[in-house]
Amino acid sequence: MWKWETDRQPKGVIVIVHDMLEHHEYYMQLVSQLKNSGYHVVSGDLPGHGQTTRINKGHITDFSQYTDRVREWYEVARAYRLPTFIIGQGLGGLIITEALRQNLIDTDGAILLNPMLAFKQSFMNRKNTIRTSIRTTSDTTRFDLGIHFSQFTADDFFLKQYENDELLVRKVSYHWYRTVINQMKTTTEFMDDFPDVPVLAMLSRDNEIIEPFLSAKYIKQMNTKEFSLHMLNHIEHSIFQREDTDTPYYHLERFLNAQLFRIGFTG
């Protein structure tokens, strides 16, 4: 886990939870933007990702490993005694949705970036074939998920970073896949358990990994009085992994400012 502190008068603290296959270093541009806006940032690598381990790379035994890790990061953020927010991209979005649904964390606002609530149907059809072929093998058997990093972003800077990054997860275990699919099903079936927490959701209209409109349908079932959803054009799955992030950052900062005003925080 890492912490980055703003040089300005702090407005709040933000926890960032990264997506599947990647790790926290792909959010350093966003960290810099948030610091410049007056926020401390807390983040780290999820179990089986990045620098956490090489033995269990691409594998978990239970989804609670993810929610427990995020709860640890969130407790560190809360120790600042400032308004605290949480951002989840892709898998990170699923994790924080489930953590909030189970009341494992409390937050002043949740930001969901293409949360992994519904995979693209073409992806599911392909994976169901793979799942059938490896069903009799060990749960720890690794296979290529079939997602190309060019589906995360078309930005050349990040694509070059992907190409040379030994910390990326290239293969996942069958048990990881089954656990995540089952968790997506459970989370979306019980969306009405979601607490009354302000939510900002940003979804990429042309997403090649998740179904944005089905995901939006699930998100709208959340039990929250304050909700904002934006469908983004010409932006791939990884919303902040690009040079031009003006539009999504505008929505993010506007949401954060609105929540600070709502809770009466004056700095």
SEKOLLUM-303419 format. One line per field, with one value per residue (C-alpha): residue number from 1; x, y, z; residue in three letters. Coordinates in Angstrom, 1 decimal. Example, Ala and Ser with C-alpha at 12.3 -4.5 7.8 and 13.67 -1.06 7.14 Angstrom:
num	[1	2]
X	[12.3	13.7]
Y	[-4.5	-1.1]
Z	[7.8	7.1]
residu	[ALA	SER]
END
This chain:
num	[1	2	3	4	5	6	7	8	9	10	11	12	13	14	15	16	17	18	19	20	21	22	23	24	25	26	27	28	29	30	31	32	33	34	35	36	37	38	39	40	41	42	43	44	45	46	47	48	49	50	51	52	53	54	55	56	57	58	59	60	61	62	63	64	65	66	67	68	69	70	71	72	73	74	75	76	77	78	79	80	81	82	83	84	85	86	87	88	89	90	91	92	93	94	95	96	97	98	99	100	101	102	103	104	105	106	107	108	109	110	111	112	113	114	115	116	117	118	119	120	121	122	123	124	125	126	127	128	129	130	131	132	133	134	135	136	137	138	139	140	141	142	143	144	145	146	147	148	149	150	151	152	153	154	155	156	157	158	159	160	161	162	163	164	165	166	167	168	169	170	171	172	173	174	175	176	177	178	179	180	181	182	183	184	185	186	187	188	189	190	191	192	193	194	195	196	197	198	199	200	201	202	203	204	205	206	207	208	209	210	211	212	213	214	215	216	217	218	219	220	221	222	223	224	225	226	227	228	229	230	231	232	233	234	235	236	237	238	239	240	241	242	243	244	245	246	247	248	249	250	251	252	253	254	255	256	257	258	259	260	261	262	263	264	265	266	267]
X	[0.0	1.2	0.1	0.6	-0.1	-1.1	1.1	-2.0	-4.6	-6.2	-9.8	-10.1	-8.6	-9.3	-8.7	-8.1	-8.8	-7.3	-8.8	-8.1	-4.7	-3.0	-1.7	-1.7	1.1	-1.3	-3.1	-0.1	-1.4	-4.8	-2.9	-1.1	-4.3	-6.0	-3.0	-3.1	-6.8	-6.0	-6.5	-4.4	-4.4	-4.2	-3.8	-2.1	-2.0	-4.9	-4.1	-2.6	-1.7	1.4	3.9	1.7	3.0	4.5	3.4	-0.4	-0.4	-3.8	-5.4	-7.5	-9.2	-12.1	-13.5	-13.2	-9.5	-10.3	-12.8	-10.6	-7.6	-9.7	-11.1	-7.4	-6.6	-9.8	-9.0	-5.6	-7.4	-10.0	-7.1	-6.6	-10.0	-10.9	-13.8	-13.0	-13.9	-13.3	-12.7	-12.9	-12.1	-13.4	-12.8	-12.1	-15.6	-17.1	-15.0	-16.1	-19.7	-19.6	-17.7	-20.3	-23.2	-21.8	-21.3	-17.5	-16.7	-18.5	-17.7	-18.6	-18.9	-18.1	-16.9	-17.5	-15.4	-16.8	-17.5	-17.3	-20.9	-21.6	-19.0	-19.5	-21.6	-19.1	-16.5	-18.7	-19.5	-15.7	-15.0	-17.8	-16.1	-12.8	-14.4	-16.0	-12.6	-10.8	-13.5	-11.8	-8.5	-7.1	-8.7	-5.2	-4.8	-4.0	-5.5	-5.5	-8.6	-8.6	-8.7	-6.1	-4.7	-5.5	-9.2	-8.2	-6.9	-5.7	-3.2	0.3	2.0	0.1	0.2	4.0	3.9	1.8	4.2	7.2	5.5	6.4	4.0	0.9	-1.2	-1.2	-3.1	-5.7	-6.7	-10.0	-10.9	-10.3	-12.6	-15.3	-15.1	-15.4	-18.3	-20.2	-19.5	-20.8	-24.0	-24.4	-23.6	-26.0	-28.8	-28.7	-28.1	-31.0	-28.8	-26.5	-26.5	-27.5	-24.1	-23.6	-22.5	-20.9	-20.7	-18.9	-19.3	-17.7	-20.3	-18.0	-16.6	-15.2	-14.9	-18.1	-21.7	-22.1	-25.9	-26.6	-24.1	-26.0	-29.2	-27.7	-26.2	-29.6	-31.0	-28.7	-30.5	-28.9	-30.7	-27.7	-26.7	-25.0	-24.3	-22.3	-22.0	-18.7	-18.0	-14.7	-13.1	-12.1	-12.5	-9.7	-11.1	-8.1	-5.4	-5.1	-3.5	-6.7	-8.8	-10.4	-14.0	-13.9	-11.9	-14.4	-17.2	-15.1	-14.1	-17.6	-18.9	-16.3	-16.9	-20.7	-20.1	-17.8	-20.4	-23.1	-21.3	-20.3	-16.5	-14.8	-11.1]
Y	[0.0	3.5	7.0	10.3	13.5	16.8	19.9	22.0	22.5	19.0	18.7	15.0	11.6	9.3	5.5	4.2	0.5	-0.7	-3.0	-6.7	-7.7	-4.4	-2.6	0.7	2.3	2.8	5.5	7.8	10.4	10.4	10.5	13.6	15.3	14.6	15.8	19.1	19.4	19.1	15.4	12.8	9.5	5.9	2.9	-0.4	-3.7	-6.2	-9.8	-11.7	-8.5	-6.2	-6.5	-8.5	-11.9	-13.9	-17.3	-16.6	-14.2	-14.2	-16.3	-15.8	-18.3	-16.1	-12.7	-11.5	-11.3	-8.3	-6.6	-7.2	-5.5	-2.5	-2.2	-2.0	0.8	2.6	2.5	4.1	6.8	7.4	8.0	11.4	12.4	14.1	13.5	10.2	8.9	5.8	5.2	1.8	1.0	-2.2	-5.0	-2.3	-1.0	-4.4	-4.7	-1.4	-2.0	-5.3	-3.8	-1.1	-3.5	-5.6	-2.4	-3.2	0.4	3.7	6.6	10.1	9.2	6.3	6.7	3.7	3.7	1.0	-1.3	-5.0	-5.8	-7.4	-8.7	-8.2	-11.0	-11.8	-12.2	-14.4	-16.8	-17.2	-17.8	-20.3	-22.5	-22.2	-22.9	-26.1	-27.3	-26.8	-27.8	-31.1	-29.5	-28.0	-24.8	-23.2	-24.0	-20.7	-19.6	-16.5	-14.5	-13.3	-9.6	-7.5	-4.5	-2.5	-2.9	-1.1	2.0	3.1	5.5	4.9	5.8	3.2	0.6	0.8	0.5	-2.7	-4.2	-4.0	-4.6	-7.9	-7.2	-7.4	-10.6	-12.4	-15.5	-16.1	-19.2	-21.0	-20.4	-16.7	-16.6	-18.6	-16.6	-13.2	-14.4	-15.7	-12.4	-10.4	-12.4	-12.1	-8.4	-7.5	-9.6	-7.8	-4.2	-3.0	-3.8	-1.0	1.8	5.4	6.5	9.2	7.5	8.8	6.3	6.8	4.2	4.0	3.7	1.7	-0.5	-3.8	-5.5	-4.8	-4.2	-0.4	-0.2	-3.4	-2.2	1.2	-0.7	-2.5	0.7	2.4	-0.2	1.1	2.4	5.9	9.2	11.0	9.4	10.7	8.6	9.7	7.7	8.7	8.7	7.9	6.6	3.0	0.8	2.4	5.9	7.6	5.8	8.3	11.7	13.6	13.1	16.5	15.3	12.5	14.5	17.4	15.0	13.6	16.9	18.3	15.3	15.6	19.3	18.7	16.1	18.4	21.1	18.6	17.6	21.2	20.7	24.1	22.9]
Z	[0.0	-0.8	0.3	-1.6	0.2	-1.4	-0.9	-0.6	2.2	2.1	1.1	1.6	1.0	-2.0	-2.2	-5.7	-6.4	-9.7	-12.4	-13.2	-14.7	-13.9	-10.8	-9.0	-11.1	-14.0	-11.9	-11.2	-13.6	-11.7	-8.4	-9.6	-10.7	-7.4	-5.4	-7.4	-6.6	-2.8	-2.0	-0.3	-2.2	-0.9	-3.2	-3.6	-5.5	-5.1	-4.1	-7.0	-8.8	-9.1	-6.4	-3.9	-4.9	-7.8	-6.5	-6.6	-9.6	-11.2	-8.4	-5.3	-3.1	-2.1	-3.2	0.4	-0.1	-2.3	0.0	3.0	1.3	0.2	3.8	5.0	2.6	3.5	7.3	6.5	4.5	7.3	9.8	8.2	9.6	6.4	4.0	2.4	-1.1	-3.0	-6.7	-8.4	-12.0	-13.6	-11.1	-8.5	-9.2	-8.4	-5.3	-3.8	-4.7	-2.9	0.1	0.4	-0.1	2.9	4.9	5.2	4.5	4.8	2.5	1.6	-2.0	-4.4	-7.9	-10.3	-13.5	-15.9	-12.9	-13.7	-13.3	-16.7	-19.2	-22.9	-24.3	-27.0	-24.2	-22.2	-25.1	-25.7	-22.0	-21.6	-24.2	-22.4	-19.0	-20.3	-21.7	-18.4	-16.0	-15.1	-14.4	-11.2	-9.9	-10.0	-13.7	-15.5	-18.8	-21.0	-20.3	-23.9	-23.1	-25.0	-23.3	-26.4	-25.2	-22.0	-23.8	-27.2	-25.7	-27.0	-23.7	-21.8	-24.5	-24.4	-20.6	-20.9	-23.4	-21.1	-17.8	-16.1	-13.2	-15.4	-15.0	-18.3	-17.2	-14.5	-12.7	-13.4	-9.7	-10.1	-13.1	-11.5	-8.3	-10.1	-12.3	-9.3	-7.4	-10.3	-10.2	-6.4	-6.3	-9.2	-7.8	-4.4	-5.5	-3.3	-0.3	-1.4	1.3	0.8	-0.4	-3.1	-6.3	-9.5	-12.3	-15.6	-18.3	-21.8	-24.5	-26.8	-24.1	-25.5	-22.0	-20.2	-21.2	-20.4	-20.7	-18.7	-16.1	-15.9	-15.4	-12.4	-11.0	-11.1	-8.8	-6.0	-2.9	-3.1	-3.1	-4.8	-8.0	-11.2	-14.3	-17.4	-20.7	-22.2	-25.9	-27.6	-24.4	-23.9	-20.8	-18.7	-18.3	-16.8	-18.8	-21.6	-22.2	-22.4	-19.3	-19.2	-19.5	-17.0	-14.5	-14.8	-13.8	-11.0	-9.6	-9.8	-7.9	-5.2	-4.8	-4.5	-1.7	0.2	0.0	1.1	4.2	5.0	4.7	4.4	4.7]
residu	[MET	TRP	LYS	TRP	GLU	THR	ASP	ARG	GLN	PRO	LYS	GLY	VAL	ILE	VAL	ILE	VAL	HIS	ASP	MET	LEU	GLU	HIS	HIS	GLU	TYR	TYR	MET	GLN	LEU	VAL	SER	GLN	LEU	LYS	ASN	SER	GLY	TYR	HIS	VAL	VAL	SER	GLY	ASP	LEU	PRO	GLY	HIS	GLY	GLN	THR	THR	ARG	ILE	ASN	LYS	GLY	HIS	ILE	THR	ASP	PHE	SER	GLN	TYR	THR	ASP	ARG	VAL	ARG	GLU	TRP	TYR	GLU	VAL	ALA	ARG	ALA	TYR	ARG	LEU	PRO	THR	PHE	ILE	ILE	GLY	GLN	GLY	LEU	GLY	GLY	LEU	ILE	ILE	THR	GLU	ALA	LEU	ARG	GLN	ASN	LEU	ILE	ASP	THR	ASP	GLY	ALA	ILE	LEU	LEU	ASN	PRO	MET	LEU	ALA	PHE	LYS	GLN	SER	PHE	MET	ASN	ARG	LYS	ASN	THR	ILE	ARG	THR	SER	ILE	ARG	THR	THR	SER	ASP	THR	THR	ARG	PHE	ASP	LEU	GLY	ILE	HIS	PHE	SER	GLN	PHE	THR	ALA	ASP	ASP	PHE	PHE	LEU	LYS	GLN	TYR	GLU	ASN	ASP	GLU	LEU	LEU	VAL	ARG	LYS	VAL	SER	TYR	HIS	TRP	TYR	ARG	THR	VAL	ILE	ASN	GLN	MET	LYS	THR	THR	THR	GLU	PHE	MET	ASP	ASP	PHE	PRO	ASP	VAL	PRO	VAL	LEU	ALA	MET	LEU	SER	ARG	ASP	ASN	GLU	ILE	ILE	GLU	PRO	PHE	LEU	SER	ALA	LYS	TYR	ILE	LYS	GLN	MET	ASN	THR	LYS	GLU	PHE	SER	LEU	HIS	MET	LEU	ASN	HIS	ILE	GLU	HIS	SER	ILE	PHE	GLN	ARG	GLU	ASP	THR	ASP	THR	PRO	TYR	TYR	HIS	LEU	GLU	ARG	PHE	LEU	ASN	ALA	GLN	LEU	PHE	ARG	ILE	GLY	PHE	THR	GLY]
END
